[in-house]
């Protein structure tokens, strides 16, 4: 039953994204499993990209937030709930309002939203993060979270924490640094 809930969450996310006019994949006409250049127009248009790692971190966060339910809710149900929450985020993230916020307040000047295949890849990355957190335990998950944040900041000048900060409260100095100016 939990897998049916996860499948329904995926289907609901696809429906929501299609309702918003999201394309299945890049308008370039081809699909890549990985698009490694964060400043490229291919970012968020193929199955995965450097920002997919932030969705692994979503899985870490959801595992921690759902941990208090461990005594009453099986791991498979908590994983399904995490996938559903990630699906809700994908719909919100691709709303006109959030896309406009990304363009106005972050270095993502030309951001047009995610392709559906990228959102599905992000949901899978979140599920991977959730499962990793289960196997690693709290301390190692927190350590890996911090390492991944540092790696992302050094690599793409962005991370989950910076992404959230810049979406909620844009800081011009960070935006300038992210743009390499």
Secondary structure, DSSP 8 states (H G I E B T S, - for coil): -HHHHHHHHHHHHHHHHHHTT--SS-TTS---S-B--TTSTTTTTSS-BTTHHHHHHHHHHHHHHHGGGTTTS-HHHHHHHHHHHHHHHHHHHTSHHHHHHHHHHSS-TT-----HHHHHHHHHHHHHHHHHHHHHHHHHHHHHHHHHHHHHHHHHS--HHHHHHHHHS--HHHHHHHTT-
